[in-house]
């Protein structure tokens, strides 16, 4: 989970996680640094409630989780 709002190297940290086949939830600001939004497999969520909701959906749906991991790995 990358709830970062600013800082250097955001896309590198996200790309490293995707390459390691880890599902990623990132803030909109963090995800905006990645081109081709529909292809990278990053789940975008802002704020603790939205992050918790999307994280819960990811861990309760194996197909969704695997699809995100596969898209993320293919993106990198």
Secondary structure as UniProt FT lines:
FT   TURN            8..9
FT   HELIX           10..19
FT   TURN            20..21
FT   STRAND          25..26
FT   HELIX           28..31
FT   TURN            32..33
FT   TURN            37..39
FT   STRAND          43..44
FT   HELIX           48..60
FT   HELIX           62..75
//
